[in-house]
């Protein structure tokens, strides 16, 4: 699980580092920039580990998450799905003495070797710095800093120690150097550098970790330069001293140097006018990207993985998430690829309508919008479990034309985003009044039956049974949603099982894969396949696993007696404690 996690960290860090580099780097709010760089690190390393709560406007959030499967769904699909990357190879007891290295094992080995080499060099640098400090002659300075006199040293600082050779500097130049390095010490800039260095060790293969470190270093220099100039030092003299120091410096890693080689950028920043307050929009964009990154760890990731072409799916899954529910792609997109309703309206005509217990023949102006029925001067609306966000927006537009505001306070979908399980609606009048109503399924993943209301010139109502056309629409969609729920019952069970395990690995093997031309070799690798008696074949290696046949607990013997012709697919889950869980999808 290490490599998938690091790939997700790298993806988020790349996105946020590019955003900072393109939008924020040269803004003069250096203190805020420092906080943002820390936030980028925190977001990159934590977002892949947690599921974010549902925050933000529900329409924006849900529409955004829905757009991902729609975009990915346009990619060409290949007919044969393949297994996900395995965290370690399966070996039978007879083979256990000679473990076989898989691709993921080799990648992990190379990564750990690189990290150990980087860590060893880091410890060497730290040791050398402490040796220099211990060897030099210390002199107390203000604000808790200490000046360390080291012959031949270029000026730099490391935490509270300012290292320099007093014989090489004098007058204003010496005052400027000490003031600059004292600011580094006072603001604890070495902590930023150490954090960036540790991140670089953990992500040594990711060029954005190296770029992030340089951005941190640059911003710290801008902070120290600005603090020195704000304390009353003359700008031109300070820049001249900076130029002189650069010409005879030798920088050390992990330190804040007065003469960092980014001289041109530092002088430009010193001469730059303060950023306009409207620049805050850029910061909002970067923070929004943190939210966008949550899409890669949200429950919607199962659809993204499944809709990805099979040849690249093993590489996409680690980027998206470690829990996958596999369903046919056509099922995933059936509800999401509905066409947008047409706003055009049919001519007014007479129609018989059942309203409550009364049958009426009335004038009906029927917009071609699902969930809308206009009877005389009354607009009836209905949200079914299969209503899409496009259709909800059409309902909002129609209600607004009747002088009222239609809002969705909350909306929840099943794990596969096939239907609505719960909704909360608010209708507001121009005068500020209004009402709220909600509907939800009787169980967690059961579709709601639908929710409806009406709008008139005098007011509105909610929760009543709508006229017959809308009522039939709600009943039909509810039955369709129930059919989808029954069809995906095992997938939902596996989803809940994965949630209860926390961080885990998951592999899904299709009927075709288990009985393919390489079935015997595949069985030796995974312990799952087809027996000579045409039943499911589960190896003794999995005898102690927790076994399920569809949603019911099962035994090792029962699974090996299931006719292979009835097997749809098999999922193998493993938690952090190496406990295994096998879920067999079968049509019994």
LUMMI-860571 format. One line per 5 residues: number of its first residue (from 1); their letters; for each residue x, y, z of C-alpha. Coordinates in steps of 0.25 Angstrom, whole numbers. Layout:
<rs>
NUM) a) X Y Z; ... .
</rs>
This chain:
<rs>
1) xxxxx) 0 0 0; 12 9 1; 14 12 -14; -1 15 -17; -1 25 -5 .
6) xxxxx) 12 32 -10; 6 33 -24; -6 40 -18; 3 49 -10; 11 52 -22 .
11) xxxxx) -1 55 -30; -7 65 -20; 7 72 -17; 9 74 -32; -5 80 -34 .
16) xxxxx) -3 90 -22; 12 93 -25; 8 97 -39; -3 106 -34; 6 113 -24 .
21) xxxxx) 17 114 -35; 8 120 -45; -1 129 -37; 6 132 -23; 21 132 -24 .
26) xxxxx) 23 147 -27; 12 153 -18; 18 161 -7; 9 154 4; 21 146 8 .
31) xxxxx) 16 142 22; 3 137 16; 11 130 5; 19 123 16; 6 118 22 .
36) xxxxx) 1 113 9; 14 105 6; 12 98 19; -3 96 16; 2 89 2 .
41) xxxxx) 10 79 10; -1 76 20; -11 74 9; -2 66 0; 1 56 11 .
46) xxxxx) -13 56 18; -23 56 7; -20 42 2; -22 37 16; -36 43 20 .
51) xxxxx) -50 44 14; -53 59 14; -67 63 20; -77 68 11; -75 83 11 .
56) xxxxx) -78 94 2; -90 97 -7; -97 83 -9; -100 87 -24; -86 90 -27 .
61) xxxxx) -80 79 -20; -89 68 -26; -88 74 -40; -73 74 -39; -72 60 -34 .
66) xxxxx) -82 55 -45; -74 62 -56; -62 53 -53; -69 40 -57; -75 47 -69 .
71) xxxxx) -62 52 -74; -55 39 -72; -66 31 -77; -63 37 -91; -50 29 -91 .
76) xxxxx) -51 16 -100; -54 3 -92; -47 -10 -94; -54 -22 -93; -46 -30 -83 .
81) xxxxx) -44 -24 -69; -31 -28 -62; -27 -29 -48; -22 -18 -40; -7 -16 -35 .
86) xxxxx) -5 -26 -24; 2 -22 -11; 10 -35 -11; 10 -48 -18; 1 -60 -14 .
91) xxxxx) 9 -72 -11; 5 -86 -7; 11 -92 5; 20 -101 -4; 25 -89 -11 .
96) xxxxx) 27 -80 2; 41 -83 3; 45 -77 -10; 37 -64 -11; 35 -58 -25 .
101) xxxxx) 38 -43 -27; 27 -36 -34; 27 -22 -41; 22 -15 -29; 32 -22 -20 .
106) xxxxx) 43 -17 -29; 38 -3 -29; 37 -3 -14; 51 -8 -13; 56 3 -22 .
111) xxxxx) 48 14 -15; 53 10 -1; 68 9 -6; 67 23 -11; 60 28 1 .
116) xxxxx) 71 22 10; 82 28 2; 75 42 3; 73 40 18; 88 36 20 .
121) xxxxx) 92 49 12; 82 57 20; 88 52 34; 102 55 29; 98 69 26 .
126) xxxxx) 92 71 39; 104 65 46; 114 74 38; 105 86 42; 106 83 57 .
131) xxxxx) 121 80 56; 123 94 50; 115 100 61; 122 92 72; 136 96 66 .
136) xxxxx) 133 111 64; 134 122 75; 120 126 80; 116 140 83; 102 143 89 .
141) xxxxx) 93 152 80; 80 158 82; 67 151 82; 73 138 86; 82 137 74 .
146) xxxxx) 97 133 75; 108 137 65; 118 126 62; 131 131 57; 137 121 47 .
151) xxxxx) 149 125 39; 146 125 24; 131 123 25; 121 129 16; 110 136 24 .
156) xxxxx) 98 126 27; 89 122 38; 83 109 44; 73 111 55; 78 121 65 .
161) xxxxx) 93 120 60; 98 131 51; 111 125 44; 121 135 38; 135 140 37 .
166) xxxxx) 136 154 44; 149 157 37; 143 156 23; 132 167 26; 132 180 33 .
171) xxxxx) 123 193 34; 109 194 28; 112 180 21; 114 173 34; 101 180 40 .
176) xxxxx) 93 176 28; 97 161 28; 95 160 43; 81 167 42; 77 157 31 .
181) xxxxx) 82 144 37; 76 149 51; 62 150 44; 64 135 39; 67 131 53 .
186) xxxxx) 56 139 59; 45 134 50; 50 119 51; 52 118 36; 61 106 38 .
191) xxxxx) 48 98 42; 42 101 28; 55 96 21; 56 83 29; 41 80 26 .
196) xxxxx) 44 82 11; 56 74 12; 49 62 19; 38 63 9; 48 62 -2 .
201) xxxxx) 54 50 4; 40 43 4; 37 47 -10; 51 47 -16; 46 42 -29 .
206) xxxxx) 36 53 -31; 42 66 -37; 31 74 -31; 37 71 -17; 50 78 -21 .
211) xxxxx) 42 90 -27; 34 91 -14; 47 92 -7; 53 103 -16; 40 111 -14 .
216) xxxxx) 41 110 1; 55 115 1; 52 126 -8; 40 131 0; 49 130 13 .
221) xxxxx) 59 140 7; 48 149 3; 43 149 17; 56 152 23; 59 163 13 .
226) xxxxx) 46 170 15; 48 169 30; 62 176 29; 57 187 20; 45 190 29 .
231) xxxxx) 54 191 41; 60 204 34; 72 199 26; 75 206 13; 70 198 1 .
236) xxxxx) 81 201 -9; 93 199 1; 86 186 5; 85 181 -9; 100 185 -12 .
241) xxxxx) 105 177 0; 96 166 -5; 103 166 -18; 117 167 -12; 114 155 -3 .
246) xxxxx) 109 146 -15; 122 148 -22; 130 141 -11; 120 131 -5; 119 116 -4 .
251) xxxxx) 105 112 0; 102 100 9; 90 92 8; 79 92 20; 83 107 23 .
256) xxxxx) 78 121 21; 89 128 14; 90 143 13; 96 142 -1; 86 131 -7 .
261) xxxxx) 89 130 -22; 74 135 -25; 80 149 -25; 72 155 -37; 58 150 -31 .
266) xxxxx) 61 155 -18; 65 169 -23; 52 169 -32; 44 166 -20; 50 177 -11 .
271) xxxxx) 47 187 -22; 33 181 -25; 21 189 -21; 12 183 -10; 2 173 -17 .
276) xxxxx) -12 179 -18; -23 173 -8; -30 167 -20; -19 157 -21; -27 149 -10 .
281) xxxxx) -35 143 -22; -22 135 -26; -21 130 -11; -36 125 -12; -33 118 -25 .
286) xxxxx) -21 110 -18; -30 107 -7; -41 102 -17; -30 93 -23; -29 86 -9 .
291) xxxxx) -44 83 -10; -43 79 -24; -32 69 -19; -42 63 -10; -49 57 -22 .
296) xxxxx) -38 47 -24; -40 41 -10; -55 42 -9; -65 31 -11; -66 34 -26 .
301) xxxxx) -53 28 -29; -59 14 -31; -65 20 -44; -53 27 -49; -45 14 -47 .
306) xxxxx) -55 5 -54; -57 15 -66; -42 15 -69; -37 7 -80; -33 -7 -75 .
311) xxxxx) -19 -6 -80; -16 6 -71; -25 3 -60; -15 -3 -51; -7 10 -51 .
316) xxxxx) -19 19 -49; -25 11 -37; -13 15 -28; -15 29 -32; -30 29 -29 .
321) xxxxx) -32 20 -17; -30 7 -11; -44 2 -10; -51 -2 -23; -65 -7 -26 .
326) xxxxx) -66 -13 -39; -78 -12 -47; -81 -12 -62; -77 1 -68; -91 2 -75 .
331) xxxxx) -98 1 -62; -89 12 -56; -92 22 -67; -107 18 -70; -113 29 -61 .
336) xxxxx) -102 39 -62; -102 40 -77; -117 44 -79; -119 55 -89; -122 69 -84 .
341) xxxxx) -137 72 -84; -142 81 -94; -147 94 -89; -157 96 -100; -172 95 -97 .
346) xxxxx) -183 88 -104; -196 95 -108; -206 97 -97; -216 85 -98; -228 79 -90 .
351) xxxxx) -224 67 -81; -230 58 -70; -223 60 -57; -224 52 -44; -222 62 -33 .
356) xxxxx) -223 55 -19; -237 49 -20; -242 58 -31; -242 55 -46; -242 68 -54 .
361) xxxxx) -241 72 -68; -232 84 -69; -223 92 -78; -209 87 -77; -197 94 -82 .
366) xxxxx) -186 82 -81; -172 87 -82; -163 76 -87; -155 75 -74; -156 63 -65 .
371) xxxxx) -162 66 -52; -170 78 -56; -185 79 -59; -193 92 -61; -208 91 -58 .
376) xxxxx) -215 104 -61; -207 114 -52; -201 103 -43; -187 97 -45; -185 83 -39 .
381) xxxxx) -171 78 -38; -166 64 -34; -152 59 -31; -150 44 -33; -139 35 -29 .
386) xxxxx) -134 36 -43; -135 51 -45; -121 56 -50; -115 70 -46; -118 75 -60 .
391) xxxxx) -133 72 -57; -132 78 -43; -127 91 -50; -138 91 -60; -148 90 -48 .
396) xxxxx) -141 101 -41; -143 110 -54; -157 106 -55; -160 110 -40; -153 123 -42 .
401) xxxxx) -162 127 -53; -173 125 -43; -167 135 -34; -161 126 -24; -147 120 -21 .
406) xxxxx) -144 105 -21; -132 101 -13; -126 87 -10; -121 87 5; -115 73 4 .
411) xxxxx) -115 61 -6; -109 47 -4; -106 37 -14; -103 22 -13; -88 18 -14 .
416) xxxxx) -89 16 -29; -96 29 -31; -108 22 -38; -119 28 -31; -123 38 -20 .
421) xxxxx) -125 32 -6; -128 45 2; -132 59 -1; -135 72 6; -143 83 -2 .
426) xxxxx) -146 97 2; -155 106 -5; -154 121 -2; -164 132 -6; -160 147 -10 .
431) xxxxx) -166 151 4; -155 143 11; -165 132 15; -163 117 11; -163 103 15 .
436) xxxxx) -154 91 16; -157 76 13; -148 64 12; -149 49 8; -140 38 10 .
441) xxxxx) -140 23 8; -143 13 19; -129 8 19; -115 14 16; -114 10 2 .
446) xxxxx) -129 9 -2; -134 19 -12; -144 29 -7; -158 28 -12; -158 43 -18 .
451) xxxxx) -162 56 -13; -172 66 -19; -179 80 -17; -186 91 -24; -185 106 -27 .
456) xxxxx) -196 115 -29; -197 131 -29; -202 130 -15; -192 121 -9; -187 107 -9 .
461) xxxxx) -189 93 -3; -179 81 -1; -180 66 2; -194 64 -4; -197 53 -15 .
466) xxxxx) -195 60 -29; -204 59 -40; -205 46 -47; -194 48 -58; -184 52 -48 .
471) xxxxx) -188 42 -38; -187 31 -48; -173 36 -52; -169 35 -37; -174 21 -36 .
476) xxxxx) -167 16 -48; -154 22 -45; -155 17 -31; -157 3 -36; -145 5 -46 .
481) xxxxx) -136 10 -35; -140 -2 -26; -136 -11 -37; -123 -4 -38; -121 -6 -23 .
486) xxxxx) -124 -21 -24; -115 -23 -35; -103 -16 -28; -107 -22 -14; -93 -29 -13 .
491) xxxxx) -85 -17 -18; -91 -9 -7; -88 -20 3; -74 -20 -1; -74 -5 -1 .
496) xxxxx) -78 -5 14; -68 -16 17; -57 -8 11; -61 4 19; -61 -4 32 .
501) xxxxx) -47 -9 29; -41 5 28; -29 6 19; -27 -7 11; -24 -13 -2 .
506) xxxxx) -35 -19 -11; -34 -28 -24; -45 -32 -33; -45 -44 -42; -55 -46 -53 .
511) xxxxx) -61 -59 -58; -53 -57 -71; -40 -55 -64; -42 -67 -54; -44 -76 -66 .
516) xxxxx) -35 -70 -76; -24 -77 -84; -14 -74 -72; -24 -79 -62; -14 -89 -55 .
521) xxxxx) -3 -79 -54; -13 -69 -49; -18 -79 -38; -3 -81 -34; -2 -66 -32 .
526) xxxxx) -15 -63 -26; -21 -75 -20; -34 -73 -28; -39 -80 -40; -47 -91 -47 .
531) xxxxx) -46 -106 -42; -47 -118 -51; -61 -121 -46; -65 -107 -52; -67 -101 -38 .
536) xxxxx) -60 -89 -32; -46 -93 -27; -41 -86 -14; -27 -90 -9; -25 -95 5 .
541) xxxxx) -16 -82 6; -29 -75 8; -36 -85 18; -35 -75 29; -40 -63 22 .
546) xxxxx) -54 -57 25; -62 -63 14; -75 -57 8; -84 -63 -3; -91 -51 -8 .
551) xxxxx) -95 -44 5; -96 -56 14; -85 -62 22; -80 -75 16; -70 -86 18 .
556) xxxxx) -58 -91 11; -65 -103 6; -78 -96 2; -69 -87 -7; -62 -98 -14 .
561) xxxxx) -76 -105 -17; -81 -92 -24; -83 -96 -39; -73 -87 -47; -84 -84 -58 .
566) xxxxx) -91 -76 -47; -79 -68 -43; -78 -53 -47; -66 -48 -40; -58 -50 -27 .
571) xxxxx) -52 -39 -19; -41 -41 -9; -39 -30 1; -27 -29 12; -26 -20 23 .
576) xxxxx) -14 -14 30; -13 -26 39; -12 -36 27; -26 -41 30; -33 -46 17 .
581) xxxxx) -47 -44 13; -53 -51 0; -66 -47 -6; -72 -56 -17; -82 -50 -26 .
586) xxx) -91 -62 -31; -105 -63 -38; -111 -73 -29 .
</rs>
